[in-house]
Amino acid sequence: MKTRIQELRKKHKITQEELALSVGVSRQTITSLENEKYTASLVLAYKISRFFNLTIEDVFDFSETEKEEL
């Protein structure tokens, strides 16, 4: 699943480690999310979105998921 996490982190000038600590995961989890190797749980997606003060849909791209369901 595509995300805007890396773009948002850079915009807000925070590291993967800082984001990870803020949402309660490891830096490796953030790396995996940014590299599309891991899909966030709903709870983690919510925490990351709230961290950036955005909606889940503003951070995570569900368009590919929607195509798979059709």
N, C-alpha and C positions, 0 to 999 in steps of 0.2 A: 504494500500500500504506500502510495506517495504521501509525503508529508512536507510541511513548510518549516519543520523544526529548525533545521540548519539556518535557513534564511532568517527566521525570527531570532534565533540566538545571536547571529551576527549583527542584526539590526539593533538588538538590545545590549550588545557587547558583553555577552556572558559565555562562559566556557561550558563544555559538555558536563564537566564535573560540577559546576555551580547549579546547572539545571537539574542534574541527577540528584544532588543533595536536596534541592528544594521540593522535588516530587517523590523522593523516597525510593529511588532505584540506583543501580550502578551506572557508572560512566559508560560501560560496555553496552548497557541496554539502550542508552541514548544513541550511541554509535550505530547499533544495529537498526534502530528505528530510522535514523537518517540515511542509512545505506539500503533501506527496504528489505532487510533480512529478518525482520521481526515485526509482527503486527501487535500494536498496543491493545491491552485489555480496555474495556470500556472505562474502568476506574482510572487507569493510567492516562488514557486519552483525555478524560475529564480533568485530571490534575494538571496535565501539560497545558491544556487549553485555558484553564483558569489562571495558571501562572502568567500567561501572556495576555490575560483579560480578553480572550476571544472565545468564540463558540468552537465546538469540536469540528464542525464543518469548515471553519476558517483555517484550521491547522491540518486536518487530514482530508485527503482526496478520496472520496468513496466512488468515483465514477467507474473505475475498473471493477469494483465489487458489484455495482449495480448491473453492469454488462454480463457478469458471470451468472447472475440470478435469472436473467432472461432466457 
